[in-house]
Amino acid sequence: MEIEESDIDARVNELLALISSTSKAVKEATKNAVLKDGELNLPDDIKKKHHDLAYHAAAESMTLLKNNNGILPLKRNTKVAIIGDFAKNPRYQGAGSSMVNTTALDNLLDCMEKSSVEVVGYAKGFDRLGQPDDVAVKEARELAKCAEITILCLGLDEVKESEGLDRQMMKLRQNQVSLLKALHRDGRKIVVVLSVGSSIET
């Protein structure tokens, strides 16, 4: 599918409108901010506005790659297993100069527990930096047996997406792929949530 030039123009116009609308707001907000322990301490109402904007940006930037058999959206009271380190420790930054200081941070696990589905449990499932962890895999597979649907949170870690280095491959770490294949072999219904800031092979 080709991207139309008009689509690019529309996105650029949205970006310019955002820059225009926020530049004045940032000046107004920081006028009442104070430095505390070397960091800019913003008023609570400004922090909330920042968080609401980040939430909106995240929601608008999500992409549904596939929805086989109409598994999504999840139905109310569906028993769900949450698996994957990214569910509890979300990727919202890289390393080096792409590190940011958050005033509030949501994660998928907490949000799912507040939703209308029934979360039967959480398992880490894999080591974020790619080290083999048979115990974590076993725990994840056992937890998935208790659920109707498994939400598997995979992604690229902070080291993979950092300044000053190039990625050597376009794939997820092998331990994540192996866990996905194991759960698939077990016959589980799986929703994969990818947390990535750049292209990957799927």
C-alpha positions as CSV (number, residue, x, y, z in Angstrom):
1,M,0.0,0.0,0.0
2,E,1.4,3.4,-1.0
3,I,1.3,6.4,1.2
4,E,-0.3,9.3,-0.5
5,E,1.5,12.7,-0.4
6,S,-1.7,14.2,0.9
7,D,-1.5,11.9,4.0
8,I,2.1,13.1,4.7
9,D,1.0,16.7,4.3
10,A,-1.9,16.2,6.8
11,R,0.5,14.6,9.4
12,V,3.0,17.5,9.0
13,N,0.2,20.0,9.4
14,E,-0.9,18.3,12.6
15,L,2.7,18.4,13.9
16,L,3.0,22.1,13.1
17,A,-0.3,22.8,14.8
18,L,0.9,20.9,17.9
19,I,4.2,22.9,18.0
20,S,2.3,26.2,17.7
21,S,-0.2,25.4,20.4
22,T,2.2,24.0,22.9
23,S,5.0,26.5,22.6
24,K,3.0,29.2,24.4
25,A,1.7,26.7,26.9
26,V,5.2,25.5,27.8
27,K,6.3,29.1,28.4
28,E,3.3,29.7,30.6
29,A,3.8,26.5,32.5
30,T,7.5,26.9,33.2
31,K,7.0,30.4,34.4
32,N,5.5,28.9,37.6
33,A,7.9,26.0,37.8
34,V,10.6,25.7,40.3
35,L,13.9,23.9,40.3
36,K,14.1,21.1,42.9
37,D,17.2,18.9,43.3
38,G,18.3,20.1,39.9
39,E,15.1,19.1,38.2
40,L,12.2,21.3,36.9
41,N,9.2,20.7,39.2
42,L,6.0,21.5,37.3
43,P,2.6,22.3,39.0
44,D,0.3,19.3,39.3
45,D,-2.2,20.6,36.8
46,I,0.5,21.0,34.2
47,K,1.8,17.5,34.9
48,K,-1.7,16.1,34.4
49,K,-2.0,17.9,31.0
50,H,1.3,16.5,30.0
51,H,0.2,13.0,31.0
52,D,-3.1,13.3,29.2
53,L,-1.3,14.5,26.0
54,A,1.1,11.6,26.2
55,Y,-1.8,9.1,26.7
56,H,-3.6,10.6,23.7
57,A,-0.4,10.4,21.5
58,A,0.2,6.8,22.5
59,A,-3.4,5.8,21.8
60,E,-3.4,7.5,18.4
61,S,0.0,6.0,17.4
62,M,-0.9,2.3,18.0
63,T,-1.2,0.1,14.9
64,L,-3.3,-3.1,14.7
65,L,-1.2,-5.4,12.4
66,K,-3.6,-8.4,12.5
67,N,-6.8,-9.5,14.2
68,N,-7.2,-13.1,13.3
69,N,-10.6,-14.7,14.1
70,G,-11.8,-11.4,15.6
71,I,-10.0,-12.0,18.9
72,L,-10.0,-8.2,19.6
73,P,-11.6,-6.3,21.2
74,L,-11.6,-8.4,24.4
75,K,-15.0,-9.2,25.8
76,R,-16.0,-8.2,29.3
77,N,-15.0,-10.8,32.0
78,T,-12.6,-12.6,29.6
79,K,-9.9,-14.5,31.6
80,V,-6.6,-13.0,30.5
81,A,-3.0,-13.9,31.3
82,I,-0.5,-11.0,31.1
83,I,2.9,-12.2,30.1
84,G,6.1,-10.3,29.3
85,D,8.4,-7.9,31.0
86,F,7.2,-5.0,28.9
87,A,3.7,-5.3,30.5
88,K,5.1,-4.2,33.8
89,N,8.1,-2.2,32.7
90,P,7.0,-0.3,29.6
91,R,9.4,1.0,26.9
92,Y,8.9,4.7,26.7
93,Q,12.4,5.8,26.0
94,G,15.8,4.7,24.7
95,A,19.2,5.0,26.2
96,G,21.7,7.9,26.0
97,S,20.2,11.3,25.2
98,S,16.8,9.7,24.4
99,M,16.2,9.1,28.2
100,V,13.4,11.2,29.6
101,N,12.1,12.0,33.1
102,T,8.5,11.1,33.5
103,T,6.1,12.6,36.0
104,A,3.6,9.7,35.7
105,L,4.0,6.3,34.0
106,D,1.2,3.8,33.2
107,N,1.8,0.2,32.4
108,L,-0.3,-2.4,30.6
109,L,-0.6,-4.7,33.6
110,D,-2.1,-2.0,35.9
111,C,-4.4,-0.8,33.2
112,M,-5.7,-4.3,32.4
113,E,-6.4,-4.9,36.1
114,K,-8.6,-1.8,36.1
115,S,-10.4,-2.9,33.0
116,S,-13.5,-5.1,32.5
117,V,-11.5,-8.3,31.8
118,E,-10.4,-10.7,34.5
119,V,-6.6,-10.8,34.9
120,V,-5.7,-14.3,36.2
121,G,-2.1,-13.4,36.7
122,Y,1.2,-11.9,35.5
123,A,4.4,-13.7,34.5
124,K,7.7,-12.1,33.4
125,G,8.2,-14.8,30.7
126,F,11.7,-13.7,29.5
127,D,14.8,-11.8,30.4
128,R,14.5,-8.3,28.8
129,L,18.2,-8.3,27.6
130,G,18.0,-11.8,26.0
131,Q,19.5,-14.2,28.6
132,P,17.9,-17.6,28.7
133,D,15.5,-18.2,31.6
134,D,13.8,-21.6,31.6
135,V,12.1,-20.9,34.9
136,A,10.4,-17.8,33.5
137,V,9.3,-19.6,30.4
138,K,7.8,-22.5,32.5
139,E,5.9,-20.0,34.7
140,A,4.5,-18.2,31.7
141,R,3.3,-21.5,30.1
142,E,1.7,-22.6,33.3
143,L,-0.1,-19.3,33.7
144,A,-1.4,-19.3,30.2
145,K,-3.2,-22.6,30.9
146,C,-5.5,-20.7,33.4
147,A,-6.6,-18.1,30.8
148,E,-8.9,-17.9,27.8
149,I,-6.5,-15.4,26.1
150,T,-2.8,-14.6,26.7
151,I,-1.6,-11.1,26.2
152,L,2.1,-11.4,25.4
153,C,4.1,-8.2,25.6
154,L,7.2,-8.3,23.5
155,G,9.5,-5.6,22.2
156,L,12.9,-4.0,21.8
157,D,14.8,-3.1,24.9
158,E,16.6,0.2,25.7
159,V,20.0,-1.1,24.6
160,K,18.6,-2.2,21.2
161,E,17.3,1.4,20.5
162,S,20.0,3.8,21.6
163,E,22.1,6.5,20.1
164,G,25.6,5.9,18.8
165,L,25.1,2.3,17.6
166,D,23.4,0.4,14.8
167,R,21.2,-2.6,15.2
168,Q,22.8,-5.8,13.8
169,M,19.4,-7.4,13.0
170,M,15.7,-6.5,12.5
171,K,14.4,-9.3,14.8
172,L,13.2,-9.5,18.4
173,R,15.6,-11.2,20.8
174,Q,15.5,-15.0,20.4
175,N,14.2,-15.7,23.9
176,Q,11.1,-13.7,23.1
177,V,10.5,-15.4,19.8
178,S,11.0,-18.8,21.5
179,L,8.4,-18.0,24.2
180,L,5.9,-17.0,21.6
181,K,6.4,-20.2,19.7
182,A,6.1,-22.3,22.9
183,L,2.8,-20.7,23.8
184,H,1.6,-21.2,20.2
185,R,2.6,-24.9,20.3
186,D,0.6,-25.1,23.6
187,G,-2.5,-24.1,21.6
188,R,-3.0,-20.8,23.4
189,K,-5.0,-17.9,22.0
190,I,-2.5,-15.1,21.9
191,V,-2.6,-11.3,21.5
192,V,1.0,-10.0,20.9
193,V,1.6,-6.4,22.0
194,L,4.8,-5.0,20.5
195,S,6.7,-2.2,22.2
196,V,9.1,-0.9,19.5
197,G,10.3,2.5,18.4
198,S,11.6,1.3,15.0
199,S,11.0,-1.4,12.3
200,I,11.2,-5.1,13.1
201,E,10.6,-8.4,11.3
202,T,7.3,-10.0,12.3
